[in-house]
């Protein structure tokens, strides 16, 4: 989709101009919520990110992914009690038609299809009561990543439907994830993490 190509172009520009912006191109993390989470996962997990001919010559280094309430498997949305199988739904418009009729396209647009052992460390945060994107979307991807020994962390949050991005504890969890996986040196400005509302956190065995 065009929105994915836009994100890839932005990542490429940041990488090319890393010196101008004082960016370390070896420490790129994609962070998104809802539709942004879907794009972050799709770009970060897809091993072939150069679907657009105009972008073929470029390299897109994505080293970490953080997704808040993201759709990981579009192909399963119709079976999860949503209205996403309708031709007028956002998911159907994304792939060009009703999900049940375009299963292959739905699979290509599903981040879970690209889960492999070479994927970057991934943080998944989902609200248990999310009525728009079922929590099983994050649970499915988390299980798929763990099955191929990817460093995946799943955080399930309690509470109402307010934006997770506005949740201070979620922000702290994200910062701690970046500190741990990017080996940053900003821990001096991080306050102790609050654990209230964290229902689950799993990582693969390091043996």
C-alpha positions as CSV (number, residue, x, y, z in Angstrom):
1,X,0.0,0.0,0.0
2,X,1.0,3.6,-0.6
3,X,1.2,4.4,3.1
4,X,3.8,1.7,3.6
5,X,5.8,3.1,0.7
6,X,5.6,6.6,2.3
7,X,7.0,5.2,5.5
8,X,9.8,3.4,3.7
9,X,10.7,6.6,1.9
10,X,10.8,8.5,5.2
11,X,13.1,5.8,6.8
12,X,15.4,5.9,3.8
13,X,15.6,9.7,3.9
14,X,16.4,9.6,7.7
15,X,19.1,7.0,7.0
16,X,20.6,9.0,4.1
17,X,20.6,12.2,6.2
18,X,21.6,10.6,9.5
19,X,24.7,12.9,9.9
20,X,22.6,16.0,9.3
21,X,20.1,15.0,12.0
22,X,22.6,13.3,14.3
23,X,20.8,10.0,13.9
24,X,22.4,6.7,14.5
25,X,21.2,4.6,11.4
26,X,21.9,1.4,13.3
27,X,19.3,2.3,16.0
28,X,16.0,2.8,14.1
29,X,12.8,1.8,16.0
30,X,9.4,2.0,14.5
31,X,6.6,2.9,16.9
32,X,2.9,3.2,16.1
33,X,-0.6,2.9,17.5
34,X,-3.5,1.3,15.7
35,X,-3.0,1.8,12.0
36,X,0.5,3.1,12.7
37,X,1.2,-0.1,14.7
38,X,0.1,-2.1,11.6
39,X,2.5,-0.2,9.4
40,X,5.3,-0.5,11.9
41,X,4.9,-4.2,12.1
42,X,4.5,-4.7,8.4
43,X,7.6,-2.7,7.6
44,X,9.7,-4.1,10.4
45,X,8.8,-7.8,9.9
46,X,8.6,-7.9,6.1
47,X,11.9,-9.3,4.7
48,X,11.2,-7.8,1.3
49,X,10.4,-4.2,1.9
50,X,11.1,-2.9,-1.7
51,X,7.8,-3.7,-3.3
52,X,7.8,-0.3,-5.1
53,X,10.2,-0.1,-8.1
54,X,11.2,3.4,-7.2
55,X,12.5,2.2,-3.9
56,X,14.4,-0.9,-5.0
57,X,17.9,0.6,-4.7
58,X,17.5,1.5,-1.0
59,X,18.2,-0.3,2.2
60,X,15.6,0.0,5.1
61,X,17.2,-0.8,8.4
62,X,14.6,-1.4,11.1
63,X,16.2,-2.6,14.3
64,X,13.3,-2.5,16.8
65,X,9.5,-2.4,16.7
66,X,6.9,-1.2,19.2
67,X,3.3,-1.6,18.4
68,X,0.3,-0.4,20.4
69,X,-3.1,-2.2,19.6
70,X,-2.0,-3.1,16.1
71,X,-3.6,-5.5,13.6
72,X,-1.2,-8.3,13.0
73,X,-3.4,-10.7,11.0
74,X,-5.9,-9.1,8.7
75,X,-6.9,-12.4,7.3
76,X,-8.4,-13.4,10.7
77,X,-10.4,-10.3,11.3
78,X,-13.7,-11.7,9.9
79,X,-13.5,-14.6,12.3
80,X,-13.1,-12.4,15.3
81,X,-16.5,-11.0,15.5
82,X,-15.8,-7.7,13.8
83,X,-17.4,-6.0,10.8
84,X,-14.1,-6.0,8.9
85,X,-15.3,-8.5,6.3
86,X,-17.6,-5.9,4.8
87,X,-16.5,-4.3,1.5
88,X,-16.9,-0.8,3.1
89,X,-14.6,-1.6,6.0
90,X,-11.2,0.1,6.4
91,X,-9.5,-3.3,6.2
92,X,-11.3,-4.3,3.0
93,X,-10.5,-0.9,1.4
94,X,-6.9,-1.4,2.3
95,X,-6.5,-4.6,0.3
96,X,-8.9,-3.6,-2.5
97,X,-12.0,-5.6,-1.7
98,X,-13.9,-7.8,0.8
99,X,-11.5,-9.8,3.0
100,X,-13.2,-13.2,2.5
101,X,-12.7,-12.8,-1.3
102,X,-9.1,-11.6,-1.2
103,X,-7.5,-13.9,1.3
104,X,-4.1,-13.9,-0.4
105,X,-4.0,-10.1,-0.4
106,X,-5.0,-10.1,3.2
107,X,-2.2,-12.5,4.1
108,X,0.4,-10.3,2.3
109,X,-0.9,-7.3,4.3
110,X,-0.7,-9.2,7.6
111,X,2.6,-8.7,9.6
112,X,2.2,-12.2,11.1
113,X,2.9,-13.6,7.6
114,X,6.5,-12.4,7.9
115,X,7.4,-13.7,11.3
116,X,10.9,-15.2,11.1
117,X,13.9,-15.7,13.3
118,X,15.7,-12.7,11.9
119,X,13.0,-10.3,13.0
120,X,14.0,-7.4,15.3
121,X,13.1,-7.3,19.0
122,X,9.4,-6.4,19.2
123,X,7.2,-4.8,22.0
124,X,3.5,-5.4,21.7
125,X,1.1,-3.5,24.0
126,X,-2.6,-4.0,23.9
127,X,-5.6,-3.1,26.0
128,X,-7.5,-6.1,27.1
129,X,-10.9,-4.5,26.5
130,X,-10.1,-3.1,23.0
131,X,-13.4,-3.4,21.1
132,X,-11.9,-2.2,17.8
133,X,-8.8,-4.4,17.5
134,X,-9.2,-7.7,19.5
135,X,-6.4,-8.4,21.9
136,X,-5.9,-11.8,20.1
137,X,-4.3,-9.9,17.3
138,X,-1.3,-9.1,19.5
139,X,-1.4,-12.5,21.2
140,X,-1.2,-14.3,17.8
141,X,1.8,-12.3,16.7
142,X,3.6,-12.6,20.1
143,X,3.2,-16.4,19.9
144,X,4.4,-16.5,16.3
145,X,7.5,-14.4,17.1
146,X,8.3,-16.5,20.2
147,X,8.0,-19.7,18.2
148,X,10.9,-18.6,16.0
149,X,13.0,-17.3,19.0
150,X,12.5,-13.6,18.4
151,X,12.8,-11.3,21.4
152,X,9.1,-10.4,21.8
153,X,7.4,-8.8,24.8
154,X,3.6,-8.6,25.2
155,X,2.1,-6.2,27.7
156,X,-1.7,-6.4,28.3
157,X,-3.2,-3.3,29.9
158,X,-6.4,-2.9,31.9
159,X,-8.7,0.1,31.8
160,X,-11.0,1.9,29.4
161,X,-10.5,2.9,25.7
162,X,-8.4,6.0,26.2
163,X,-5.4,6.2,24.0
164,X,-2.5,4.0,25.1
165,X,-0.1,6.7,23.8
166,X,-1.4,9.0,26.6
167,X,-0.8,6.3,29.3
168,X,2.3,7.4,31.3
169,X,3.0,3.8,32.3
170,X,3.0,2.7,28.7
171,X,5.4,5.5,27.9
172,X,7.7,4.2,30.6
173,X,7.5,0.7,29.3
174,X,8.4,1.9,25.8
175,X,11.4,3.8,27.1
176,X,12.6,0.8,29.1
177,X,12.3,-1.3,26.0
178,X,14.4,1.1,24.0
179,X,17.0,1.3,26.7
180,X,17.2,-2.5,26.9
181,X,17.2,-3.3,23.2
182,X,19.1,-0.3,21.8
183,X,21.7,-0.2,24.6
184,X,21.1,3.5,25.1
185,X,22.6,5.7,27.8
186,X,19.5,7.7,28.8
187,X,18.7,5.6,32.0
188,X,19.7,8.6,34.1
189,X,16.5,10.4,33.1
190,X,14.2,7.4,33.5
191,X,12.0,7.2,36.6
192,X,11.3,3.8,38.2
193,X,8.8,1.8,36.1
194,X,5.3,1.5,37.5
195,X,3.9,-2.0,37.1
196,X,0.3,-1.4,37.8
197,X,-1.9,-2.8,35.1
198,X,0.7,-4.9,33.5
199,X,-0.8,-8.3,33.0
200,X,1.8,-10.2,31.0
201,X,5.4,-9.9,29.9
202,X,7.1,-12.7,28.1
203,X,10.5,-13.1,26.3
204,X,12.1,-16.1,24.7
205,X,14.5,-18.3,26.6
206,X,18.0,-17.1,26.2
207,X,19.5,-20.6,26.5
